[in-house]
Amino acid sequence: MFDIYWEYAGTRYKHKLQVVNSARGDIRNITFNVFSDKYFSFDFTKEPSEKFDELLKQRALQLRDKYKYIKLYFSGGQDSITMLHAFIKNNIPLDEVIIYRFGNENSESNIEADKHAIPYAKKVLNGTKTKLSIHENKIDYFNKYLGEKWLFTRSSMSLRHFNLPRIKGNNFCHLFGLLDPKVYFEDGFYYTRLFDTEINELAQYKNVEFFYTSEDFIDLHIKQLHLVKNFIKNSPDRDKILALYYDDPQNYDDIVKRVCRDDPLFGKLFIKHIYNTVLGDKDKILYSELDQVLKDKFRYQLSTKVNGQYAFKQLIAYETGRICLGQ
């Protein structure tokens, strides 16, 4: 599990807007932390010899041995379906699979869940003891939280943020299909790094596990990074792919994940704005479906100023530090 937090002047924060507020304009000196010193001590330049499928199986077994109750979060995309298959194909039991929905019953922002993720989960979990839970964030949810409390308990302006259910005890985990195998090139070497915008809303929760990345099972993470590195390095379109890392992160992901992920249940239904801390396409659809009162509440959030500047404009991306993968 991870201890995710932002830090400024020696104080740690679990919500991004809180640390931005405390920095009083000095936002460049905010740091983001996910990994311990142990993570940075691993040799990422050496590719593990095991096959990727075997490492997926071993990771699922390790999590099953470690936790009494596993809550796996599923969307039907490349990351979560590969993670789910690691359990199902190897007959490793899961306790619960969770799928999120937002807004009203017919919200177009839920097309991935309604037409793909939910039907597929029902099919593959049929006959198992795994519980399928559909978590609904309906209009009542936004009526309750779209206010001052919401603003300073969030780390982005997304309307479709995770609101993880709390359960008693410590011997359980919230399991997400993270981290992505992002590889870039600089001065003759390949590197990887993590930005807070990829996981920022998870900082406030305990018992969070990333399936592909863990200090307890680092070989899986290193393996996927080397699979992507080797794919890019040997591709005739190497320079184009490397350029997409900066210019078009969504297309970059679509290309490189093919080497270490199963096919998703759907194509490009939406365009994800990985570094956009305001509104992605699904947020815009959900916003258009809100009544005028809720629209006004959300617009008020966007007009809120912190230290004399609009809050959302100060939600810049912070990285954890780069790791070298070799030449």
Beta strands, then each sheet from edge to edge (+ up, - down):
strand 1: 5-8
strand 2: 11-13
strand 3: 31-33
strand 4: 69-73
strand 5: 96-102
strand 6: 131-137
strand 7: 172-176
strand 8: 184-186
strand 9: 189-192
strand 10: 208-210
strand 11: 305-306
strand 12: 309-310
strand 13: 323-326
sheet 1: 2+ 1- 3+
sheet 2: 6+ 5+ 4+ 7+ 10+
sheet 3: 8+ 9- 13+
sheet 4: 11+ 12-
end
